[in-house]
Amino acid sequence: NAGVMQNPRHLVRRRGQEARLRCSPMKGHSHVYWYRQLPEEGLKFMVYLQKENIIDESGMPKERFSAEFPKEGPSILRIQQVVRGDSAAYFCASSPPFKATDTQYFGPGTRLTVL
Amino acid sequence: AQSVTQLGSHVSVSEGALVLLRCNYSSSVPPYLFWYVQYPNQGLQLLLKYTTGATLVKGINGFEAEFKKSETSFHLTKPSAHMSDAAEYFCAVSANNQGGKLIFGQGTELSVKP
């Protein structure tokens, strides 16, 4: 059973460009979470999605950031017009249908560098 | 609101010595508590979790943690450190009324000296 997959593993963008980060959850998992890890900091929750629904986006910056989890295909975290402060590691986690006690399984992360 | 505080951003121990990583939490509802480990340039791996029941929780790689409600703590221990334990460790809290999202501490980097 493959784990959570994220691609690309490393992404370099210039200021003003768009970044698209992809996450394929574990088989049988219908819930996806995105977290951001800034240098020297812990992980911060960004957004929680089910298929075709955003459940909780309380951690998402108000502008330039969006996320989706379509019926078919991976979850996408999209950052428009990137700035240097967006440089971070972005982690995706998946879990079975929601229980707060469930383990979230993390992918290897996408490390975004904005030049 | 929930929060997690990990005391000590860096902890260094000798191989074979006791490992103690501290975690205190704040929660207005019964918490669910997790310890994750992160090796360099990798994702997070679950070490152990507390949901309900027995307050002493055993995890992988010889780690265990004890939930102490009176002290609002969930410290991680291992009797004898291995070189392979060198990594970053994160404590996290979740709750039924938070929709499953994890609130993480700042992390503790564990170094193991030969």
Interface residues (C-beta under 8 A of the other chain):
Chain A: V4 H31 Y33 Y35 E41 G42 L43 K44 F45 Y48 I55 D56 G59 F91 A93 S95 F98 K99 A100 T101 D102 T103 Q104 Y105 F106 G107 P108 G109 R111
Chain B: Y32 F34 Y36 N41 Q42 G43 L44 Q45 L46 K49 T51 T52 F90 S94 A95 N96 Q98 G99 G100 K101 L102 I103 F104 G105 Q106 G107
